[in-house]
Every structure is written in C-alpha cells, then in structure tokens.
Amino acid sequence: MKKLILLLLLFPIISFSQEDLLKGIDTISGKEKVSAAFKGLKIVNLESTKLAAKGDLYFIVAHRFGAVKDGFEGFFGLDNANTQLKFVYGLTDWLTISGARSELAYDFSTKYTLLNQTTDGFPVTIAGFSSLAINNTLKESLYPKLTFDNRLTYVQQILISRKYSEKLSLELAPTIFHENFVDNVQQDNTQYAIGIGGRYKLSKRWSLNVDYAAHLNRASNSIYKNPLSIGFDLDTGGHVFQMHFTSSQGIHEAGYLGQTTGDWTKGDVFFGFNLLRVF
C-alpha cells in the first residue's frame, strides 16, 4: 500500500520535471501539438486526455438516474438517482486538479500530461490520472470495526489517446486500483482493468462517445459487471453537454470500475448526463 501511495504522489512530480524538456523538443522539432482529441474532460465515465487550460475552473454536474428497467415503479429511472458535483481547476496547462462529492463518495484527483501527440511526430497523447475516493456507503452499523482507512480507494490510470482524423479519436487506459475494503472475501484488494473509449464527430456540435472497462482479476463469484456506456456530446461553445446510457450508476472511478451492477443484456441501464461549465 505504501508503494502504491508513493506512486500516486510521484507521477505529477515526474511529469513536472519533463515539462521544460518536452517544450524544448517541440520547439526544436517544429512539430505542432494535435489538439481537441476529445471535447469533454471525460469520454463518458472514462477520463479523456483533455485537461483544463491553465486558470480555467470547471463546474460539472454529473447525474445518473435509476435503472430504466424499473419502469413506472421507479418512475422510469427518476427515483433512486445519483448526482455528483465536481470542481476542476487547471493549475498549469499540463496539470489539472479536482474535487467531487456524490451520494456514493468523495473523490479527489489529479490529471497530468506526460507526452503530446504531434503532427508527423509522436503518434499519441499520454496522460496520467490519479484519484483518491472516500466511500460514503459503508455503514458502521453494519461493520462495527470500520475505520476511516477502510473507506479509501486509490486509482492510477495511464491514458493513451490518438486523434486519427478530425472525426475519430480513440483511447486506451490501463488501470490499477486498490480498495481497502471489499465486500467479497474472494476479491483481491488490488485490482486491474483496462479501459477503451472513443469519440466520433457527427457534425460541428455533435459527437458519438463510447467507453468500456474490462476488469482483469474480478472474483469468479462477484456480482459486479464490466461497465459499458454509449452517449452523445453537444458542444454549445460555453459548455459541453453529455447525454448517455450506461450500465454503471457510480460516477467516480472506484464506483464504475469495481462496483458496476447494471447489465445491458437485461435492460438494466441508467440514463444520465454530464454538464460542464467553464469559467
């Protein structure tokens, strides 16, 4: 655990030491950075390689209604919803920090650019993402020996994206996350996943977005599933509005990576949206 925490702390420091060097390389080579692989900070659930610009403050409302399959009894998803309020700030052009709160968790994260895709040069953009989640759902009445440490989940991702054309961008996200508390004795606390996602531009303002995360060491008796999300981005200039259907009601990384319960094959999906406003 100490090594994992050290890794989370060192990634931004390592990237900071690379910043001047990378700027020099870009200047010497004359290559131009490829921009706008993604318009939103997230594809749907999966973080994109887009960062907030230096000094930009984002306010994000992310909402997941209840399961559509509940029909009229759950008011077609309007009952039992989950909402996350999040602030994202660009400390520099290469480092973004954020803090969020939902019914399920507090969530704090950093995202940082390591390498940029360039025209006729480096083929991909590589960013790191580190987060710390505090689980709100664990109850001391159910777990009398519960401690604060039990509520913590650590996530580390490497985000690798490529903008293939003005219309198509794809991303790969190798992930490791560690839950201090798991509700299944057969499940390892340290878990691995790989996320994939993409954006296809349909028009000047609309795009189709898809992301999926495959859990690589889930316990055989686990009730949880791999999350699949499909949606659309609407870019209005002042903000990006994302609408989607997803099998995960959890919005933070620990929630959708490790605790997705929805199943597309059974119609157990959640309608939701991410609304981004930048100041």
C-alpha positions in Angstrom: 0.0 0.0 0.0 2.8 2.4 0.8 4.4 1.8 -2.6 1.0 2.5 -4.3 0.5 5.8 -2.4 4.1 6.8 -3.3 3.4 6.0 -7.0 0.3 8.3 -6.9 2.3 11.1 -5.4 5.3 10.8 -7.7 3.6 10.8 -11.1 2.8 14.6 -11.1 6.4 15.3 -9.9 7.9 13.2 -12.7 5.7 14.9 -15.3 6.7 18.4 -13.9 10.4 17.6 -14.4 9.6 16.6 -18.0 7.7 19.8 -18.9 10.6 22.1 -19.9 12.3 19.2 -21.7 9.2 18.4 -23.7 8.7 22.1 -24.6 12.3 22.1 -25.9 11.7 19.0 -28.0 8.6 20.5 -29.6 10.5 23.8 -30.4 13.5 22.0 -31.9 11.5 19.6 -34.0 9.0 22.2 -35.2 6.1 19.7 -34.6 2.7 21.0 -33.7 0.6 19.5 -30.9 -2.5 17.8 -32.0 -5.4 19.3 -30.1 -9.1 18.5 -29.3 -8.9 14.7 -29.5 -11.9 15.0 -27.0 -14.1 17.9 -26.3 -15.0 16.8 -22.8 -12.8 16.0 -19.8 -14.5 12.6 -19.8 -15.5 10.4 -22.7 -18.5 9.2 -20.7 -17.3 7.5 -17.5 -13.6 7.2 -18.6 -11.3 10.2 -18.2 -10.2 11.6 -21.6 -6.7 13.0 -22.2 -8.2 16.5 -22.3 -7.1 18.8 -19.4 -8.4 22.1 -18.2 -6.4 25.0 -19.5 -4.3 27.0 -17.0 -6.5 29.1 -14.8 -9.8 27.6 -16.1 -12.3 26.5 -13.5 -14.9 23.9 -14.5 -18.1 23.2 -12.6 -19.5 19.8 -13.5 -22.9 18.3 -12.7 -22.9 14.6 -13.4 -26.2 12.7 -12.9 -27.3 9.1 -13.2 -31.0 8.3 -12.9 -32.2 5.0 -11.6 -32.5 1.8 -13.7 -34.7 2.3 -16.7 -35.9 -1.3 -16.4 -37.8 -0.4 -13.2 -40.5 1.1 -15.4 -43.3 3.1 -13.8 -42.5 1.7 -10.3 -39.2 3.6 -10.3 -40.7 6.4 -12.4 -38.6 5.2 -15.4 -35.3 6.0 -13.5 -36.2 9.3 -11.9 -36.2 7.6 -8.5 -33.0 6.4 -6.8 -30.7 8.7 -8.7 -27.0 9.5 -8.1 -25.7 13.1 -8.6 -22.1 14.2 -8.4 -21.0 17.9 -8.1 -17.4 18.5 -9.2 -14.9 21.3 -9.4 -12.0 21.0 -11.8 -9.1 23.6 -11.9 -6.2 23.9 -14.3 -3.1 24.7 -12.2 -1.0 24.7 -15.3 -1.6 23.6 -18.9 -0.3 20.2 -18.0 -1.7 19.7 -14.5 -5.4 19.6 -13.5 -6.8 19.0 -10.0 -10.4 18.2 -9.0 -12.7 17.6 -6.0 -16.1 16.0 -6.1 -19.0 14.8 -3.9 -21.8 12.4 -4.7 -24.2 10.2 -2.8 -21.7 7.4 -3.1 -18.3 9.0 -2.5 -16.0 12.0 -2.1 -13.4 11.9 -4.8 -10.2 13.9 -5.3 -7.9 13.6 -8.3 -5.1 14.9 -10.5 -4.6 14.6 -14.2 -1.4 15.4 -15.9 0.0 15.4 -19.5 3.1 13.3 -20.0 3.5 13.5 -23.8 1.6 15.1 -26.6 0.6 13.8 -30.0 2.3 15.9 -32.7 1.7 16.3 -36.4 4.1 14.0 -38.3 5.7 13.2 -35.0 4.8 11.4 -31.7 1.8 9.3 -32.5 -0.2 9.6 -29.3 -1.0 11.7 -26.3 -0.2 10.2 -22.9 -1.6 11.5 -19.7 -1.7 10.2 -16.1 -4.7 10.1 -13.8 -4.6 9.6 -10.0 -7.5 9.6 -7.7 -8.5 9.0 -4.1 -12.1 8.1 -3.2 -13.7 8.1 0.2 -16.7 5.6 0.3 -19.9 7.1 1.7 -21.9 3.9 1.5 -20.2 1.8 4.3 -22.2 1.9 7.5 -20.7 1.5 10.9 -24.0 -0.2 12.0 -23.2 -3.0 9.5 -19.4 -3.0 10.1 -18.7 -2.2 13.8 -15.0 -2.4 13.3 -15.0 0.0 10.3 -12.2 2.6 10.3 -11.6 5.6 8.1 -8.9 3.8 6.1 -11.5 1.1 5.1 -13.3 3.8 3.1 -10.4 4.6 0.9 -9.8 3.5 -2.7 -6.8 4.5 -4.8 -6.8 4.6 -8.6 -4.0 5.1 -11.1 -4.5 5.2 -14.8 -2.4 5.8 -17.9 -4.5 7.5 -20.6 -3.2 6.9 -24.1 -5.2 8.6 -26.9 -4.8 9.2 -30.6 -6.7 11.6 -32.8 -6.8 9.7 -36.2 -8.7 12.4 -38.0 -11.0 15.4 -37.4 -13.8 13.0 -36.7 -12.3 10.0 -34.9 -10.3 9.8 -31.7 -9.6 6.6 -29.6 -8.2 6.0 -26.2 -6.7 3.1 -24.1 -6.5 3.3 -20.3 -4.5 0.6 -18.4 -5.7 0.9 -14.8 -4.7 -0.3 -11.3 -6.9 0.4 -8.3 -6.8 -0.7 -4.7 -9.9 -0.9 -2.4 -9.0 -1.0 1.3 -12.4 -2.7 1.9 -14.0 -5.3 -0.4 -17.3 -7.0 0.4 -16.2 -10.3 -1.1 -13.5 -12.4 0.6 -12.5 -13.9 -2.7 -11.8 -10.5 -4.3 -8.3 -9.1 -4.2 -8.0 -5.6 -2.8 -5.6 -4.7 -5.6 -7.5 -4.9 -8.9 -6.6 -4.4 -12.6 -8.7 -3.1 -15.5 -8.2 -1.8 -19.0 -10.5 0.9 -20.3 -11.2 1.7 -24.0 -13.1 4.6 -25.4 -13.6 6.7 -28.5 -15.3 9.7 -30.0 -16.7 10.1 -33.5 -17.7 13.6 -34.6 -21.1 13.6 -36.3 -21.3 17.3 -37.0 -19.9 20.6 -35.9 -21.5 20.4 -32.5 -22.4 16.7 -32.0 -20.3 13.6 -31.4 -20.9 9.9 -30.5 -19.0 8.7 -27.5 -18.5 5.1 -26.2 -16.4 3.7 -23.4 -15.9 0.3 -21.7 -13.7 -1.1 -18.9 -12.7 -4.7 -18.7 -11.9 -5.9 -15.2 -9.0 -8.3 -15.3 -9.0 -10.1 -11.9 -12.6 -10.0 -10.7 -13.5 -12.8 -8.3 -15.5 -15.6 -10.1 -18.4 -15.2 -7.7 -18.6 -11.4 -8.0 -22.0 -9.7 -8.6 -20.3 -6.8 -10.4 -20.1 -6.3 -14.2 -17.9 -4.5 -16.7 -19.3 -1.0 -17.4 -20.4 -0.1 -20.9 -21.5 3.5 -21.8 -22.9 5.0 -25.0 -23.8 8.6 -25.4 -23.6 11.9 -27.3 -21.7 15.2 -26.7 -23.3 18.5 -27.6 -20.8 21.4 -27.7 -22.6 24.7 -27.3 -19.4 26.8 -27.1 -19.8 27.9 -23.5 -20.2 24.3 -22.2 -20.3 20.7 -23.2 -23.5 18.7 -22.5 -23.0 14.9 -22.5 -26.1 12.6 -22.6 -25.7 8.8 -22.3 -26.9 5.4 -21.3 -24.6 3.5 -19.0 -24.6 0.2 -17.1 -22.9 2.0 -14.1 -24.7 4.3 -11.7 -21.4 5.1 -10.0 -19.7 8.1 -11.5 -16.3 8.2 -9.7 -13.6 5.8 -10.9 -13.8 3.3 -8.0 -17.6 3.1 -8.5 -17.7 2.3 -12.2 -14.6 0.2 -12.3 -15.2 -2.1 -9.4 -18.9 -1.8 -8.5 -21.0 -1.7 -11.7 -24.2 -3.7 -11.3 -26.1 -2.9 -14.5 -26.4 -5.3 -17.3 -27.2 -4.2 -20.9 -28.4 -7.7 -21.8 -31.1 -7.4 -19.2 -32.0 -3.8 -19.9 -30.5 -2.8 -16.6 -29.0 0.5 -17.7 -29.1 4.1 -16.4 -29.7 7.3 -18.3 -27.5 10.1 -17.3 -25.7 13.3 -18.3 -22.6 15.3 -17.6 -23.0 19.1 -17.8 -19.7 21.1 -18.0 -19.4 24.8 -17.5 -16.1 26.6 -17.7 -15.3 29.9 -16.1 
